[in-house]
Amino acid sequence: MKITVIGTGYVGLVTGVCFAEMGNYVWCVDIDEEKIAKLQKGIAPIYEPDLDALLERNLKAGRLFFTTSLKEAVPQADVIFLALPTPPLPSGDADLSVVFKVAEEIAPLLDGYTVVVTKSTVPVGTTEKVKEIIASITEAPFDVASNPEFLREGRAVEDFMRPDRVVIGTDSERAEAILKFLYEPFVRQGNPILTMDIRSSELTKYAANTFLAMRISFINEVSWLCEAVGADVMKVRLGMGLDPRIGKHFLYPGVGYGGSCFPKDVKAFYRQAQKEGVEFLITPAVDKVNAIQQERFAQKILDFFKGDLTGKTLAFWGFSFKPETDDIREAPALKTLAKVLEHGAMVRGWDPAALENVRKRVGDRIYYAENMYDALENVDALVIHTEWGEFRRPDFDRMKQLMKGKVIFDGRNLYDPELMEKEGFTYFSIGRKPVIVNE
């Protein structure tokens, strides 16, 4: 099939590359000329496991094309995916201006029957509005559909190639048949393609992301009580998670969720409910708990140093909001970083993938380390925000030789407190008793 993906961000690029991998001809469109030029050379603008190899292979095979021209990519398409940004407005609503602008731009270019699909995360009613816009401009035959993505950053290629489910929302049997045909190669293991009405499809994405965010906020809230009563949240989560009605996924306490999805989707879900006169109680609490959790972690650092970080140097391990990605959007590390810099700290930072993105955001306000151990040289404490694999089993003897202060603030509970005490580290984690070692 001939597919056009408009938007080469995280979702759009993965979508286009993976469809090409299944033998389709795919045109990816973006207004960013510099990004398109790099993609034409096989240079991915994001870090995502396996993406580089698939990008290079499909470019060489002549199945994958990148362009800034809608006129080049739209008329020939059987299916057009709108993978466009929907950032939050100050109100919390999703900004749909780009989605609607592109709908206007593609309408006069449609040539023959086309299925136009909203791939972006959008509020209920957006796909219907896209249909209205296109129909008001063209007489070409087309249908619309909603096809939300369920990609985890760091595992996006794997999730697209082997999805646990595909959700299609449409009122057109013809569009449904085309999209099922397109996705069948990805679900040969038997996972379902779910078809439903458009509004239910749009709502499914927001409900799923908010529920996952809720689980994170819930276990983080439990961690507050664990710290107050001297319990261990890691043992509590295990006791909870082994109940099959609860399950263990997304019950890991930490410094809070970030990224491009959960923060904005929770807010947008809540705002849509408000507009419809529905009073949500749980959803705004999810967002509030997450904000407090990030504040609490930064406060642990400030409390230890009695509120004054002047003359203190901290090492930061991890800036991306999760491992296996370079995405620092809404990353908790940046909020902690801003707080410690405000209180006079100097920072030596390391991340396996995200340092360039941090440099663009923070500039020369911190030292960018050459590796994880370079970040530790002569620091007063180590602060961990991201559970990258290389941080899980470090050389503690080498760390002690490099660090001036044997203090660790662990926002991901990577280490066992008993081991930290044995190794001689003062150790603060999430939802567990601190280890205080008197040097």
VEXROMAR-127024 format. One line per 3 residues: for each residue x, y, z of C-alpha. Coordinates in nm, 2 decimals, m for minus. Layout:
% residues N
X/Y/Z; ...
END
This chain:
% residues 439
0.00/0.00/0.00; 0.10/0.36/m0.04; 0.10/0.54/0.30
0.17/0.90/0.39; 0.26/0.99/0.75; 0.25/1.36/0.83
0.47/1.45/1.12; 0.81/1.29/1.18; 0.82/1.32/1.56
0.85/1.02/1.78; 0.52/0.86/1.68; 0.52/0.96/1.31
0.88/0.84/1.25; 0.83/0.50/1.41; 0.50/0.46/1.24
0.64/0.53/0.89; 0.95/0.32/0.93; 0.76/0.02/1.07
0.50/0.03/0.79; 0.78/0.04/0.53; 0.94/m0.26/0.70
0.63/m0.46/0.61; 0.67/m0.38/0.24; 0.46/m0.07/0.21
0.57/0.25/0.03; 0.58/0.52/0.28; 0.62/0.90/0.25
0.70/1.09/0.57; 0.63/1.46/0.56; 0.76/1.74/0.80
0.80/2.11/0.78; 1.14/2.09/0.95; 1.38/2.10/0.65
1.69/2.02/0.86; 1.52/1.72/1.01; 1.41/1.59/0.67
1.75/1.64/0.52; 1.90/1.43/0.80; 1.64/1.16/0.76
1.70/1.14/0.39; 2.06/1.05/0.48; 1.94/0.79/0.73
2.01/1.00/1.04; 1.73/0.96/1.30; 1.66/1.27/1.51
1.57/1.06/1.81; 1.73/0.78/2.01; 1.51/0.47/1.99
1.65/0.11/1.99; 1.64/m0.06/1.65; 1.51/0.25/1.47
1.84/0.34/1.30; 1.87/m0.01/1.14; 1.51/m0.01/1.01
1.55/0.34/0.88; 1.86/0.26/0.69; 1.73/m0.07/0.55
1.41/0.08/0.42; 1.57/0.38/0.26; 1.81/0.15/0.07
1.52/m0.07/m0.03; 1.34/0.23/m0.19; 1.03/0.19/0.03
1.07/0.49/0.26; 1.08/0.86/0.15; 1.11/1.19/0.34
0.99/1.52/0.21; 0.87/1.86/0.31; 0.61/1.87/0.03
0.25/1.77/0.09; 0.19/1.80/m0.28; 0.45/1.52/m0.33
0.32/1.29/m0.07; m0.06/1.33/m0.04; m0.21/1.27/m0.38
m0.07/0.92/m0.42; m0.16/0.80/m0.07; m0.41/0.52/0.00
m0.39/0.61/0.37; m0.28/0.93/0.54; m0.18/0.92/0.91
m0.18/1.25/1.10; 0.10/1.21/1.36; 0.11/1.58/1.46
0.19/1.75/1.79; m0.09/1.82/2.03; 0.09/2.01/2.31
m0.09/2.14/2.62; m0.23/2.49/2.63; m0.20/2.69/2.95
m0.55/2.57/3.03; m0.44/2.20/3.00; m0.64/2.15/2.68
m0.47/1.99/2.39; m0.37/2.24/2.12; m0.52/2.10/1.80
m0.43/2.39/1.58; m0.17/2.20/1.38; m0.40/1.90/1.33
m0.68/2.12/1.19; m0.43/2.33/0.98; m0.29/2.02/0.81
m0.65/1.89/0.75; m0.71/2.21/0.55; m0.39/2.17/0.36
m0.43/1.81/0.26; m0.80/1.84/0.16; m0.74/1.99/m0.19
m0.46/1.75/m0.26; m0.66/1.43/m0.22; m0.68/1.23/m0.54
m0.91/0.93/m0.54; m1.04/0.75/m0.23; m0.82/0.80/0.08
m0.85/0.71/0.44; m0.74/0.99/0.67; m0.63/0.87/1.02
m0.57/1.06/1.34; m0.27/0.89/1.49; m0.20/1.18/1.74
m0.35/1.16/2.09; m0.66/1.39/2.05; m0.97/1.47/2.25
m1.31/1.31/2.17; m1.46/1.48/1.86; m1.13/1.57/1.69
m1.15/1.31/1.42; m1.50/1.42/1.34; m1.39/1.78/1.31
m1.11/1.67/1.07; m1.37/1.51/0.86; m1.58/1.83/0.86
m1.28/2.04/0.76; m1.18/1.81/0.47; m1.54/1.77/0.34
m1.59/2.15/0.34; m1.29/2.18/0.10; m1.29/1.88/m0.14
m1.53/1.66/m0.32; m1.28/1.38/m0.34; m1.40/1.05/m0.18
m1.25/0.99/0.17; m1.32/0.84/0.51; m1.17/0.92/0.85
m1.06/0.69/1.13; m0.90/0.71/1.47; m0.60/0.49/1.54
m0.44/0.58/1.87; m0.08/0.47/1.93; 0.03/0.27/2.24
0.41/0.30/2.20; 0.64/0.30/2.49; 0.95/0.52/2.44
1.25/0.29/2.45; 1.04/0.01/2.32; 0.85/0.18/2.04
0.97/m0.03/1.75; 0.90/m0.35/1.94; 0.56/m0.22/2.04
0.47/m0.13/1.68; 0.60/m0.45/1.53; 0.43/m0.67/1.79
0.14/m0.47/1.94; m0.07/m0.62/2.22; m0.37/m0.47/2.05
m0.46/m0.24/1.76; m0.75/0.00/1.81; m0.94/0.13/1.50
m1.23/0.37/1.53; m1.43/0.44/1.22; m1.79/0.44/1.09
m1.68/0.32/0.75; m1.67/m0.05/0.66; m1.43/0.04/0.37
m1.19/0.22/0.59; m1.21/m0.05/0.85; m1.12/m0.32/0.59
m0.82/m0.12/0.46; m0.68/m0.05/0.81; m0.72/m0.42/0.91
m0.54/m0.53/0.60; m0.26/m0.28/0.68; m0.22/m0.40/1.04
m0.27/m0.78/0.99; 0.10/m0.85/0.94; 0.17/m0.70/1.28
m0.07/m0.93/1.47; 0.00/m1.27/1.33; 0.07/m1.39/1.69
m0.30/m1.36/1.75; m0.33/m1.03/1.93; m0.66/m0.85/1.85
m0.75/m0.57/1.61; m1.03/m0.39/1.80; m1.28/m0.19/1.59
m1.51/0.05/1.75; m1.68/0.39/1.70; m1.45/0.69/1.66
m1.53/0.86/1.99; m1.46/0.54/2.19; m1.13/0.50/2.01
m1.02/0.85/2.09; m1.12/0.81/2.45; m0.94/0.48/2.49
m0.60/0.64/2.45; m0.66/0.90/2.72; m0.82/0.66/2.96
m0.53/0.41/2.92; m0.26/0.67/2.98; m0.44/0.82/3.28
m0.49/0.48/3.44; m0.12/0.40/3.40; m0.02/0.74/3.55
m0.27/0.67/3.83; m0.09/0.35/3.93; 0.24/0.54/3.94
0.10/0.82/4.15; m0.07/0.56/4.38; 0.24/0.37/4.47
0.43/0.70/4.51; 0.16/0.81/4.76; 0.20/0.48/4.94
0.57/0.55/4.96; 0.50/0.87/5.16; 0.33/0.66/5.43
0.61/0.40/5.42; 0.86/0.66/5.50; 0.65/0.80/5.78
0.60/0.46/5.95; 0.93/0.29/5.86; 0.79/0.04/5.61
0.95/m0.07/5.28; 0.75/0.03/4.97; 0.94/m0.22/4.76
0.80/m0.50/4.98; 0.46/m0.35/4.98; 0.45/m0.32/4.60
0.55/m0.69/4.57; 0.28/m0.79/4.81; 0.02/m0.59/4.61
0.14/m0.68/4.27; 0.13/m1.06/4.31; m0.25/m1.03/4.33
m0.36/m1.10/3.97; m0.64/m0.84/4.00; m0.37/m0.57/4.06
m0.06/m0.69/3.88; 0.29/m0.56/3.92; 0.33/m0.33/3.61
0.35/0.04/3.67; 0.37/m0.01/4.05; 0.73/0.10/4.08
0.79/0.40/4.32; 1.01/0.67/4.19; 1.07/1.04/4.14
0.75/1.07/3.93; 0.64/1.03/3.57; 0.74/1.26/3.28
0.77/1.24/2.91; 0.56/1.37/2.63; 0.24/1.17/2.71
0.14/1.12/3.07; 0.17/1.48/3.19; m0.02/1.63/2.90
m0.27/1.35/2.86; m0.38/1.35/3.22; m0.45/1.72/3.20
m0.63/1.70/2.87; m0.84/1.41/2.99; m0.94/1.61/3.30
m1.01/1.92/3.09; m1.24/1.74/2.85; m1.44/1.60/3.14
m1.48/1.95/3.28; m1.61/2.08/2.94; m1.87/1.80/2.94
m1.98/1.89/3.29; m1.83/1.57/3.44; m1.65/1.62/3.77
m1.34/1.40/3.78; m1.19/1.34/4.12; m0.92/1.08/4.07
m0.76/1.23/3.76; m0.66/1.57/3.90; m0.52/1.40/4.21
m0.30/1.18/3.99; m0.14/1.50/3.85; m0.11/1.66/4.19
0.06/1.36/4.35; 0.31/1.35/4.07; 0.40/1.72/4.12
0.44/1.67/4.49; 0.65/1.36/4.45; 0.90/1.55/4.24
0.91/1.83/4.50; 0.97/1.58/4.78; 1.27/1.43/4.61
1.43/1.77/4.56; 1.35/1.86/4.92; 1.54/1.55/5.05
1.85/1.69/4.89; 1.80/2.03/5.03; 1.72/1.90/5.38
2.03/1.69/5.39; 2.24/2.00/5.31; 2.04/2.22/5.54
1.89/2.42/5.26; 2.22/2.56/5.14; 2.40/2.41/4.84
2.65/2.69/4.80; 2.99/2.54/4.73; 2.84/2.19/4.69
2.89/1.98/4.38; 2.63/1.71/4.29; 2.65/1.44/4.03
2.34/1.37/3.82; 2.30/1.02/3.67; 2.02/1.03/3.42
1.83/1.31/3.26; 1.59/1.13/3.03; 1.25/1.07/3.17
1.30/0.69/3.13; 1.58/0.47/3.01; 1.64/0.38/2.64
1.53/0.72/2.52; 1.68/1.07/2.48; 1.35/1.24/2.56
1.37/1.50/2.84; 1.03/1.65/2.80; 0.87/1.69/3.14
1.17/1.49/3.28; 1.17/1.50/3.67; 1.55/1.54/3.65
1.52/1.88/3.50; 1.29/2.00/3.78; 1.54/1.87/4.05
1.82/2.03/3.85; 1.65/2.37/3.85; 1.59/2.35/4.22
1.95/2.26/4.32; 2.10/2.52/4.08; 1.87/2.78/4.24
2.02/2.69/4.58; 2.38/2.73/4.47; 2.48/2.38/4.36
2.73/2.30/4.09; 2.63/1.99/3.89; 2.82/1.73/3.69
2.58/1.54/3.47; 2.58/1.22/3.27; 2.32/1.04/3.06
2.39/0.77/2.80; 2.16/0.93/2.54; 2.01/1.26/2.65
2.31/1.49/2.71; 2.28/1.69/2.39; 1.92/1.76/2.46
2.01/1.87/2.81; 2.28/2.10/2.66; 2.02/2.26/2.43
1.79/2.33/2.73; 2.04/2.41/3.01; 2.34/2.54/2.82
2.67/2.58/3.01; 2.51/2.59/3.36; 2.64/2.24/3.43
2.94/2.02/3.35; 2.87/1.75/3.09; 3.06/1.44/3.19
3.24/1.20/2.95; 3.10/0.90/3.13; 2.92/0.80/3.45
3.24/0.80/3.66; 3.37/1.13/3.53; 3.05/1.28/3.67
3.15/1.16/4.02; 3.48/1.33/4.05; 3.51/1.51/4.38
3.13/1.55/4.43; 2.94/1.59/4.76; 2.66/1.36/4.65
2.51/1.15/4.36; 2.16/1.20/4.25; 1.99/0.93/4.03
1.69/1.00/3.82; 1.69/0.74/3.54; 1.72/0.37/3.57
1.96/0.31/3.29; 2.11/m0.04/3.30; 2.47/0.08/3.35
2.37/0.24/3.68; 2.24/m0.08/3.83; 2.57/m0.25/3.90
2.83/0.02/3.93; 3.18/m0.02/4.07; 3.12/0.10/4.43
3.49/0.09/4.52; 3.57/0.32/4.23; 3.27/0.55/4.33
3.41/0.58/4.68; 3.75/0.68/4.55; 3.60/0.95/4.33
3.34/1.10/4.55; 3.42/1.35/4.82; 3.09/1.28/5.00
2.96/0.92/5.02; 2.60/1.02/4.97; 2.34/0.89/4.72
1.99/1.02/4.65; 1.83/0.74/4.45; 1.50/0.84/4.28
1.45/0.49/4.13; 1.54/0.26/4.42; 1.82/0.09/4.22
2.01/m0.04/4.52; 1.95/m0.24/4.83; 1.98/m0.03/5.15
2.17/m0.31/5.33; 2.43/m0.31/5.05; 2.46/0.06/5.07
2.52/0.05/5.44; 2.78/m0.22/5.39; 2.95/m0.02/5.12
2.96/0.29/5.35; 2.71/0.51/5.17; 2.46/0.74/5.32
2.16/0.65/5.11; 1.82/0.81/5.05; 1.57/0.63/4.83
1.19/0.63/4.78; 0.96/0.49/5.04; 1.23/0.32/5.25
1.43/0.41/5.56; 1.73/0.62/5.49; 2.07/0.47/5.55
2.29/0.72/5.75; 2.66/0.64/5.77; 2.87/0.85/6.00
3.21/0.90/5.85
END
